[in-house]
Amino acid sequence: MKKTTTTVQAQPAGRRRWGRAQSPEIEDPYKARAKPAEPSYCPACDAVFHKGRWQWAPRLAGASAVTCHACHRIKDDFPAGILTLSGAFVAAHRPDLLSLARHQEELEKQEHPQNRIMSIEEGGDRLVISTTDIHLPWRIGEALRRAFRGKLDFNYDQDGYFVRVDWRREA
Ligand SMILES: [Zn+2]
């Protein structure tokens, strides 16, 4: 039997592997729920809704205040993505891993204001990062693998706007 090396593990039934083919076109229900009038701005984060999307731009005159969907998720504590880092390596290299995650968030957020880290829980040999979108966990996971190897799993929920990413490294 031909042996292939892959870092993506078999997925539980009912979930499909994250792949280009399944690259999600599902719209975030939080986004679908609220189509802000233009121009609008979010009083919580100062993002501006203009030309059909949230962006970082100066607030336009006469803009109305509308909570953006990222801030809405943060308020509801309802993440769209959860990235779990685990293993002995996590306990030993926590600051490096946190700074990598924050750096990837900064890069992502510049272009996509709605893609953010909601919270980071730290405990023992684990870090649990929740995000407002399904792209950021994937991005951080890939960056972790590039920088530190380890083992990466993606579980993308086909029926909902949700992704779970697990990265694990022992020593
Ligand atoms: Zn906002």
Residues whose N, C-alpha, C, O or C-beta is under 5 A from the ligand:
A	BS01	ZN	C42 A44 C45 C68 C71
